[in-house]
Amino acid sequence: MSYHKRFDTSSDEIERLIYYMPTVAERARGEWAHRFATSIVKQSKRPNWRPSPKQSSMMSRLVAEMFAHGKEEGDCNVIE
């Protein structure tokens, strides 16, 4: 049995993470991440659904990775 530290993610943060899940699914580097993000999008449509602490943690990680790596198209367009 494993122990996961219990933390409550705010409703605003959960909404933000859910908002980015379709983009995470689209840009996923692996099949597992794509399936996970797609599953979260589907589950989030259920009334009163909230992700488990483990799901919240994974959602947060995937969104953070998405912003860290971006589209990885090479050079950035600098706006002067």
Backbone as a chain_set.jsonl record, in Angstrom:
{"seq": "MSYHKRFDTSSDEIERLIYYMPTVAERARGEWAHRFATSIVKQSKRPNWRPSPKQSSMMSRLVAEMFAHGKEEGDCNVIE", "coords": {"N": [[0.851, -1.163, 0.0], [0.486, 2.222, -0.759], [1.237, 5.547, 0.318], [-0.234, 8.582, -0.229], [0.313, 11.971, -0.095], [-2.187, 14.004, 1.114], [-3.764, 16.653, -0.418], [-5.681, 19.526, -1.025], [-6.774, 20.711, -3.998], [-7.541, 23.852, -5.259], [-10.756, 24.929, -6.494], [-10.614, 26.746, -8.596], [-8.047, 26.234, -9.586], [-8.345, 23.583, -10.421], [-10.233, 23.941, -12.468], [-8.638, 25.422, -14.215], [-6.654, 23.536, -14.859], [-8.233, 21.554, -16.095], [-9.119, 23.005, -18.277], [-6.829, 23.098, -19.878], [-6.435, 20.428, -20.551], [-7.444, 19.333, -23.094], [-5.538, 20.432, -24.867], [-3.217, 19.366, -23.808], [-3.705, 16.664, -24.392], [-3.673, 16.771, -27.178], [-1.024, 17.523, -27.722], [0.433, 15.544, -26.555], [3.222, 13.518, -25.779], [3.331, 10.852, -25.485], [1.392, 7.809, -25.66], [0.085, 7.135, -23.27], [-0.167, 9.581, -21.829], [-1.786, 10.987, -23.597], [-4.147, 9.414, -23.549], [-4.793, 9.66, -20.814], [-5.262, 12.463, -20.494], [-7.408, 12.786, -22.288], [-9.283, 11.156, -21.048], [-9.671, 12.557, -18.643], [-10.872, 14.888, -19.623], [-13.317, 13.838, -20.527], [-14.376, 12.792, -18.106], [-14.623, 15.134, -16.638], [-16.911, 16.322, -17.498], [-18.968, 15.233, -16.133], [-21.467, 15.852, -13.666], [-20.549, 17.453, -10.629], [-18.06, 16.205, -10.505], [-14.788, 15.629, -9.344], [-11.27, 15.603, -9.583], [-9.158, 12.992, -8.308], [-6.663, 13.226, -5.679], [-4.287, 12.153, -6.744], [-4.812, 12.209, -9.502], [-5.086, 14.998, -9.822], [-2.499, 15.834, -9.235], [-1.067, 14.64, -11.351], [-2.288, 15.902, -13.534], [-1.493, 18.543, -13.081], [1.271, 18.269, -13.379], [1.453, 17.478, -16.101], [0.404, 19.741, -17.404], [2.257, 21.669, -16.594], [4.565, 20.63, -17.835], [3.791, 20.919, -20.483], [3.802, 23.71, -20.786], [6.468, 24.174, -20.245], [7.819, 22.968, -22.334], [6.534, 23.85, -24.607], [5.641, 24.253, -28.049], [7.867, 23.384, -29.21], [9.061, 24.162, -31.652], [11.4, 25.208, -32.377], [13.091, 28.197, -32.946], [11.98, 31.11, -31.204], [9.496, 33.574, -31.819], [10.27, 36.807, -31.448], [8.785, 39.578, -30.033], [9.09, 42.91, -30.633]], "CA": [[0.0, 0.0, 0.0], [1.271, 3.448, -0.798], [0.638, 6.698, 0.982], [-0.151, 9.813, -1.004], [0.03, 13.154, 0.711], [-3.489, 14.576, 0.766], [-3.831, 18.097, -0.53], [-6.869, 19.945, -1.744], [-6.529, 21.663, -5.059], [-8.667, 24.79, -5.312], [-11.666, 24.781, -7.636], [-10.076, 27.549, -9.7], [-6.898, 25.518, -10.144], [-8.878, 22.417, -11.135], [-10.805, 24.457, -13.719], [-7.514, 25.789, -15.085], [-6.037, 22.302, -15.342], [-9.171, 20.926, -17.03], [-9.119, 23.841, -19.478], [-5.67, 22.763, -20.697], [-6.354, 19.001, -20.859], [-7.507, 19.031, -24.536], [-4.256, 20.795, -25.472], [-2.266, 18.348, -23.348], [-3.983, 15.454, -25.176], [-3.251, 17.029, -28.558], [0.439, 17.626, -27.804], [1.042, 14.485, -25.74], [4.376, 12.839, -26.37], [3.128, 9.415, -25.381], [0.008, 7.341, -25.706], [-0.509, 7.176, -21.931], [-0.534, 10.968, -21.517], [-2.924, 11.315, -24.456], [-5.335, 8.732, -23.002], [-5.102, 10.244, -19.51], [-5.859, 13.789, -20.694], [-8.715, 12.576, -22.915], [-10.155, 10.608, -20.006], [-9.995, 13.649, -17.717], [-11.838, 15.759, -20.307], [-14.616, 13.151, -20.498], [-14.857, 12.72, -16.725], [-14.921, 16.476, -16.126], [-18.257, 16.699, -17.933], [-19.942, 14.69, -15.18], [-21.771, 16.818, -12.601], [-19.889, 17.313, -9.32], [-16.839, 15.402, -10.567], [-13.517, 16.251, -8.949], [-10.182, 14.634, -9.717], [-8.529, 12.508, -7.079], [-5.373, 13.91, -5.468], [-3.288, 11.626, -7.673], [-5.139, 12.767, -10.814], [-4.756, 16.432, -9.784], [-1.048, 15.94, -9.291], [-0.638, 14.303, -12.708], [-2.766, 16.977, -14.406], [-0.612, 19.683, -12.843], [2.569, 17.949, -13.976], [1.335, 17.496, -17.557], [0.232, 21.134, -17.835], [3.554, 22.33, -16.394], [5.457, 20.154, -18.895], [3.347, 21.513, -21.738], [4.294, 25.086, -20.831], [7.931, 24.156, -20.225], [8.334, 22.542, -23.634], [5.858, 24.569, -25.691], [5.458, 23.474, -29.274], [9.214, 22.949, -29.585], [9.257, 24.372, -33.077], [12.679, 25.859, -32.606], [13.234, 29.595, -32.544], [10.806, 31.865, -30.758], [9.283, 34.866, -32.466], [10.406, 37.854, -30.449], [8.009, 40.778, -30.335], [9.852, 44.08, -30.196]], "C": [[0.901, 1.231, 0.0], [0.499, 4.578, -0.141], [0.849, 7.917, 0.101], [-0.534, 10.974, -0.108], [-1.264, 13.793, 0.215], [-3.374, 16.099, 0.701], [-5.072, 18.424, -1.345], [-6.49, 21.006, -2.757], [-7.754, 22.562, -5.152], [-9.507, 24.545, -6.563], [-11.162, 25.562, -8.844], [-8.907, 26.84, -10.382], [-7.365, 24.298, -10.931], [-9.473, 22.856, -12.471], [-9.709, 24.818, -14.71], [-6.874, 24.542, -15.686], [-6.927, 21.608, -16.368], [-9.194, 21.693, -18.351], [-7.985, 23.439, -20.431], [-5.586, 21.288, -21.088], [-6.527, 18.683, -22.347], [-6.191, 19.348, -25.256], [-3.183, 19.796, -25.067], [-2.448, 17.077, -24.172], [-3.464, 15.601, -26.605], [-1.732, 16.994, -28.707], [1.166, 16.508, -27.066], [2.163, 13.781, -26.492], [4.204, 11.326, -26.35], [1.654, 9.066, -25.376], [-0.66, 7.443, -24.342], [-0.984, 8.58, -21.584], [-1.74, 11.399, -22.341], [-4.204, 10.698, -23.896], [-5.75, 9.339, -21.672], [-5.815, 11.582, -19.684], [-7.245, 13.68, -21.317], [-9.72, 12.061, -21.901], [-10.586, 11.691, -19.02], [-11.03, 14.577, -18.34], [-13.228, 15.134, -20.25], [-15.202, 13.137, -19.091], [-15.294, 14.084, -16.204], [-16.311, 16.961, -16.524], [-19.34, 16.152, -17.012], [-20.199, 15.713, -14.083], [-21.052, 16.459, -11.292], [-18.64, 16.435, -9.338], [-15.652, 16.243, -10.124], [-12.432, 15.2, -9.103], [-9.666, 14.202, -8.347], [-7.232, 13.289, -6.876], [-4.293, 13.44, -6.447], [-3.533, 12.159, -9.094], [-4.768, 14.25, -10.878], [-3.259, 16.65, -9.933], [-0.538, 15.674, -10.711], [-1.08, 15.377, -13.705], [-1.842, 18.186, -14.301], [0.741, 19.467, -13.507], [2.515, 18.039, -15.498], [1.178, 18.917, -18.095], [1.553, 21.887, -17.691], [4.541, 21.918, -17.487], [5.091, 20.773, -20.237], [3.886, 22.94, -21.867], [5.816, 25.135, -20.856], [8.497, 23.847, -21.607], [7.707, 23.296, -24.795], [5.635, 23.666, -26.878], [6.779, 22.912, -29.775], [9.45, 23.042, -31.085], [10.572, 25.084, -33.372], [12.702, 27.271, -32.079], [11.908, 30.22, -32.152], [10.708, 33.14, -31.582], [9.294, 35.929, -31.385], [9.619, 39.069, -30.912], [8.765, 41.969, -29.776], [8.952, 45.244, -29.932]], "O": [[1.934, 1.269, 0.669], [-0.729, 4.557, -0.061], [1.977, 8.241, -0.269], [-1.573, 10.955, 0.551], [-1.406, 14.083, -0.973], [-2.937, 16.741, 1.656], [-5.454, 17.678, -2.246], [-5.955, 22.06, -2.412], [-8.885, 22.075, -5.127], [-9.017, 24.019, -7.562], [-11.268, 25.098, -9.979], [-8.796, 26.848, -11.608], [-6.829, 24.014, -12.002], [-9.242, 22.211, -13.494], [-9.834, 24.551, -15.905], [-6.587, 24.499, -16.883], [-6.441, 21.128, -17.392], [-9.28, 21.09, -19.42], [-8.166, 23.441, -21.649], [-4.728, 20.929, -21.895], [-5.807, 17.818, -22.845], [-5.781, 18.612, -26.154], [-2.339, 19.42, -25.88], [-1.466, 16.474, -24.605], [-2.887, 14.669, -27.166], [-1.215, 16.493, -29.706], [2.393, 16.53, -26.966], [2.053, 13.492, -27.683], [4.855, 10.608, -27.109], [0.792, 9.907, -25.123], [-1.836, 7.796, -24.252], [-2.1, 8.747, -21.092], [-2.62, 12.097, -21.837], [-5.225, 11.376, -23.782], [-6.943, 9.517, -21.424], [-6.865, 11.805, -19.081], [-8.161, 14.401, -20.92], [-10.877, 12.482, -21.897], [-11.746, 11.731, -18.611], [-11.964, 15.008, -17.664], [-14.208, 15.82, -19.959], [-16.382, 13.434, -18.901], [-16.233, 14.176, -15.414], [-16.825, 17.915, -15.94], [-20.498, 16.56, -17.1], [-19.269, 16.37, -13.616], [-20.97, 15.29, -10.918], [-18.205, 15.968, -8.286], [-15.531, 17.414, -10.484], [-12.651, 14.03, -8.788], [-9.731, 14.948, -7.37], [-6.753, 13.942, -7.803], [-3.485, 14.239, -6.919], [-2.59, 12.515, -9.801], [-4.202, 14.707, -11.871], [-2.813, 17.536, -10.662], [0.321, 16.4, -11.211], [-0.329, 15.722, -14.618], [-1.459, 18.777, -15.311], [1.29, 20.38, -14.124], [3.414, 18.604, -16.122], [1.755, 19.257, -19.128], [1.926, 22.659, -18.575], [5.273, 22.759, -18.01], [5.967, 21.111, -21.033], [4.37, 23.331, -22.93], [6.391, 26.056, -21.437], [9.526, 24.395, -22.003], [8.304, 23.371, -25.869], [5.461, 22.457, -26.73], [6.802, 22.06, -30.663], [9.972, 22.115, -31.705], [10.815, 25.51, -34.501], [12.378, 27.522, -30.919], [10.856, 29.894, -32.703], [11.721, 33.71, -31.99], [8.427, 35.948, -30.511], [9.771, 39.529, -32.044], [9.047, 42.028, -28.579], [9.424, 46.316, -29.555]]}, "num_chains": 1, "name": "protein.A"}
